[in-house]
């Protein structure tokens, strides 16, 4: 095996040492200890043999998730992934245009059925026979995004819905009554392996990490999705649980006026509408843009952009969460988002109300 | 005999664009530009809390969210009668400037460069620069592994740059540019939290105060970016322009009408702007005329909306959908056709630089004898603008005052209207908001690519991209490389351009543009 790995890497102009460095970065991305590095290196090398083809389509999208992908926190991992994948179709990257471009889709369907990974960025408009999004012309007729997805999805090895709107409908879904916006899960065959990577946009680590997990241990990845089909690896805990400003929340120190920002003690954004208590994502630790910052880091509330309920059900974005009086369930990834979310907010509410009333919360309320 | 070709999708742009051209005698004789995707972002804002507007509208576009968030903040400021603190104005300028840098770099290297270079020439590099040898080895390995996606397939052309040393250098800059644009995004994360979908601007100001440490974090990245823009990006554009000087005059000329709203306020009232406001008509760049908002109207005769709403002012909201089959003689785009005093107007870096007239641009115009600036001039203007903005950002950074206010707190009024007119990487952008009962009653955006990529108007006059296609050389209709070079020189963003249309009349009161 080692010999095989070595020859594959050499073909790609990569030394064993370089490859181990990539594997090390990959372990860091996935939050694994250094002990896993050899295992990841081995798995990646094995995966390289196949070099899965990737078809990346865009629908009712804004291209934000593609731009976010370019901002990878771990460029060496992105590089190794791109070396291990054959990105045949990506509208913003590929040299080809027009029939030359859509010809790649037809060619992939004909030659690589059940082998390619389908990445979908943007949901599917289904009203007016799909005419709200078309690309390519066949036999003199515009081809709708819906038609492309219907043609490609049944023959994909797996499908990744990239970003909140492909996964759950997102912002365009707030206008679904007009365009018939449908998330990927609503249109593809039910038995097709689907991974929803939410976020508006998706964090590049989430996408790269999901592809990495797919390449190294597909079975394990698919076994560890929550009921919204998102990887628990990245969406397993709430923002609130891991927020570095949790201390301010516990102390009842809430930001009221942006001119009162104190760099020595960062205030909690709950009263400015923070949706961190109901949002499952690892932003506080993973952060964004090469770990430079994240939303709460600039005294802004989390808007809950990784949740299936974003945007419409989380509006108004700058008003405190409702349901703080709700009592009930233990929050868990697998319970329904906004309701469970309200449940998570129980602890929040107790603290918040207690502080508002000038009392200390009772022990065990948390 | 004339031949009709369709290019759909036009890739390496933002969004879904179709271009049809008619070719006769090796040249384009007619053209049609079609936006093929629709979401309807403003419709969903009706009834929402006004503070949501900038978070929703910045998602109109993932490449240039800054300009939408900024226009929206100014529209809200106007409606709330905000007196914007200097720190907030400067931080908004700095963040928007950072987005210009990332967008312009991305546009030249990652969206456009493959139209000009023969990437296979890299394998013939014979020099010994270790960095370039690494690039050569990488590309050679891909070619040998018979897997050159996504660089192939492509339109073939005889005039691709093929000098191995030059091409290898440009490809290495393509890779460097990935990192540079990423640093520009990091600058936005410093004050605005993250990119895309930033969170740091709010009605009345910004959320993150300047401090010694975040100013320093900006300075170090800006210094690196400014050096790179001047020494690499600008030089590469000048080198490519020199190589393609045959295309420098007249090719891609959109008719000579240029519009700039102006952007980057230099004083609290926004009277003086770093990029000035103005109008140029009929190619007379010696005469910059004042801009009058009342002269903007939109035509829908060739757009997928009912004809009864033709000729209204932009934010009128009276639009009924009429989605028919593609028919260039009748209706063929989701884009409307905005006109200024009845004329199609080009917007973007070329318009702004012709209004501002920096010396370096005038020198190039003289050097290449450009009387009709088009395809090549657009790339030049974009690079020159990036250089000017990077330099000016140092001044804005120096003016930040840690400890001074960043926010002017205002309550939402029962009813009010506001508007924000700014410049984004792709051109002039306007947002309008109408507040009733403390909620959004109507929201409208009129965006750059709607101007540039518009279809014909009621008089049958072509939009700027359509007009710019006339005369484009297409020696081989199977490989219309100059057509896609030209359309990409506008840096079109179709998600921006199409979101603005109301597909149904929802009884919203008409805006009065004042």
Contacts between the chains, C-beta under 8 A, distances in Angstrom:
chain1	res1	chain2	res2	distance
A	11	B	141	6.4
A	11	B	144	7.7
A	11	B	145	6.4
A	12	B	141	5.5
A	12	B	145	7.6
A	13	B	137	4.5
A	13	B	138	5.8
A	13	B	140	7.9
A	13	B	141	4.6
A	51	B	147	7.1
A	58	B	15	8.0
A	58	B	16	7.6
A	59	B	37	7.6
A	60	B	37	6.5
A	60	B	39	5.3
A	61	B	62	7.6
A	61	B	495	7.0
A	62	B	14	8.0
A	62	B	59	5.6
A	62	B	60	6.4
A	62	B	61	5.2
A	62	B	62	4.2
A	62	B	65	7.9
A	62	B	495	4.9
A	63	B	14	4.9
A	63	B	15	7.0
A	63	B	61	7.0
A	63	B	62	4.3
A	63	B	63	5.6
A	63	B	495	6.5
A	64	B	59	6.9
A	64	B	61	7.6
A	64	B	62	2.3
A	64	B	63	7.7
A	64	B	65	6.9
A	64	B	196	4.1
A	64	B	197	6.2
A	65	B	62	6.8
A	66	B	62	7.1
A	67	B	62	4.9
A	67	B	63	5.8
A	67	B	106	8.0
A	67	B	195	7.8
A	67	B	196	5.4
A	68	B	62	7.4
A	68	B	195	7.9
A	68	B	196	5.9
A	70	B	106	7.9
A	70	B	178	6.5
A	70	B	181	7.1
A	70	B	182	6.8
A	71	B	182	5.5
A	71	B	185	5.3
A	71	B	195	6.9
A	75	B	178	7.8
A	75	B	179	7.5
A	75	B	182	8.0
A	86	B	147	5.4
A	86	B	149	5.4
A	87	B	149	5.9
A	87	B	150	5.3
A	88	B	149	4.7
A	88	B	150	6.9
A	89	B	150	7.5
A	90	B	150	5.9
A	91	B	9	6.2
A	91	B	11	5.0
A	91	B	12	7.6
A	92	B	11	7.1
A	92	B	12	6.0
A	92	B	13	7.7
A	92	B	14	7.3
A	92	B	110	7.6
A	92	B	111	7.1
A	93	B	11	8.0
A	93	B	12	7.1
A	93	B	110	7.3
A	93	B	150	4.9
A	94	B	11	5.4
A	94	B	12	7.2
A	94	B	149	7.5
A	94	B	150	4.0
A	95	B	11	8.0
A	95	B	12	7.9
A	95	B	114	4.7
A	95	B	150	6.4
A	95	B	151	5.2
A	95	B	152	6.4
A	95	B	153	7.0
A	95	B	154	3.7
A	96	B	11	6.6
A	96	B	150	8.0
A	96	B	152	7.8
A	96	B	153	4.8
A	96	B	154	5.6
A	96	B	155	7.6
A	97	B	7	5.4
A	97	B	9	6.7
A	97	B	10	5.4
A	97	B	11	4.9
A	97	B	12	7.6
A	97	B	155	7.2
A	97	B	484	5.3
A	98	B	6	7.0
A	98	B	7	4.0
A	98	B	8	6.0
A	98	B	9	7.1
A	98	B	10	7.4
A	99	B	6	8.0
A	100	B	153	5.2
A	100	B	154	7.3
A	100	B	155	6.9
A	101	B	9	6.2
A	101	B	11	5.5
A	102	B	9	7.4
A	103	B	153	7.5
A	104	B	149	7.8
A	104	B	153	7.2
A	125	B	38	7.4
A	125	B	39	7.9
A	128	B	323	4.9
A	131	B	323	5.1
A	132	B	37	6.8
A	132	B	38	4.6
A	132	B	39	7.8
A	132	B	323	7.9
A	133	B	16	6.4
A	133	B	36	6.8
A	133	B	37	4.4
A	133	B	38	7.3
A	134	B	8	7.9
A	134	B	16	7.2
A	134	B	36	4.5
A	134	B	37	7.6
A	135	B	8	6.1
A	135	B	9	4.1
A	135	B	16	5.3
A	135	B	18	7.6
A	135	B	36	6.2
A	136	B	8	5.7
A	136	B	9	6.3
A	137	B	6	5.4
A	137	B	8	5.3
A	137	B	18	7.8
A	142	B	8	7.6
A	142	B	36	7.0
A	142	B	325	7.9
A	142	B	326	5.9
A	145	B	37	7.9
A	171	B	39	7.7
A	171	B	41	7.0
A	171	B	44	7.3
A	171	B	56	6.2
A	171	B	59	5.1
A	172	B	39	4.6
A	172	B	40	7.8
A	172	B	41	7.9
A	174	B	44	3.8
A	175	B	39	6.4
A	175	B	40	4.3
A	175	B	41	7.3
A	175	B	43	5.3
A	175	B	44	4.5
A	178	B	40	5.3
A	178	B	43	6.6
A	178	B	503	5.5
A	178	B	504	6.8
A	179	B	38	6.4
A	179	B	39	6.6
A	179	B	40	6.3
A	179	B	503	7.8
A	181	B	39	7.8
A	200	B	59	6.5
A	200	B	197	5.6
A	201	B	62	6.3
A	201	B	196	5.3
A	201	B	197	5.6
A	257	B	407	7.2
A	257	B	409	6.5
A	258	B	202	7.2
A	258	B	205	6.4
A	258	B	206	7.7
A	258	B	207	5.6
A	258	B	209	7.9
A	258	B	406	5.9
A	258	B	407	4.0
A	258	B	409	7.9
A	259	B	405	5.1
A	259	B	406	6.4
A	259	B	407	5.3
A	259	B	409	7.9
A	261	B	207	7.9
A	261	B	208	7.6
A	261	B	209	5.2
A	261	B	406	7.7
A	263	B	209	7.7
A	263	B	211	5.7
A	288	B	189	5.9
A	288	B	193	7.3
A	288	B	194	3.6
A	288	B	195	7.5
A	289	B	182	7.6
A	289	B	185	5.4
A	289	B	186	4.8
A	289	B	188	7.6
A	289	B	189	3.8
A	289	B	194	5.7
A	289	B	195	6.0
A	290	B	182	7.0
A	290	B	186	5.8
A	292	B	186	4.7
A	292	B	189	4.2
A	292	B	190	6.3
A	292	B	217	7.9
A	293	B	189	4.3
A	293	B	190	6.4
A	293	B	193	5.4
A	293	B	194	6.3
A	294	B	193	6.1
A	294	B	194	6.0
A	295	B	193	4.4
A	295	B	194	6.2
A	295	B	199	4.5
A	296	B	193	7.8
A	297	B	193	6.0
A	298	B	191	6.3
A	298	B	192	6.3
A	298	B	193	4.2
A	298	B	199	6.6
A	298	B	200	4.6
A	298	B	207	5.3
A	298	B	208	3.9
A	299	B	207	4.4
A	299	B	208	5.9
A	300	B	193	5.6
A	300	B	199	3.7
A	300	B	200	6.0
A	300	B	202	7.8
A	300	B	207	4.9
A	301	B	199	7.7
A	303	B	55	6.1
A	303	B	199	7.0
A	305	B	197	6.6
A	311	B	55	8.0
A	311	B	56	6.6
A	312	B	44	7.5
A	315	B	48	5.7
A	315	B	49	6.7
A	315	B	52	5.5
A	316	B	48	7.1
A	316	B	49	3.7
A	316	B	51	6.8
A	316	B	52	6.0
A	317	B	49	7.4
A	317	B	51	6.8
A	317	B	52	5.1
A	317	B	55	5.5
A	318	B	49	6.9
A	318	B	51	4.5
A	318	B	52	7.5
A	318	B	202	7.9
A	319	B	49	7.0
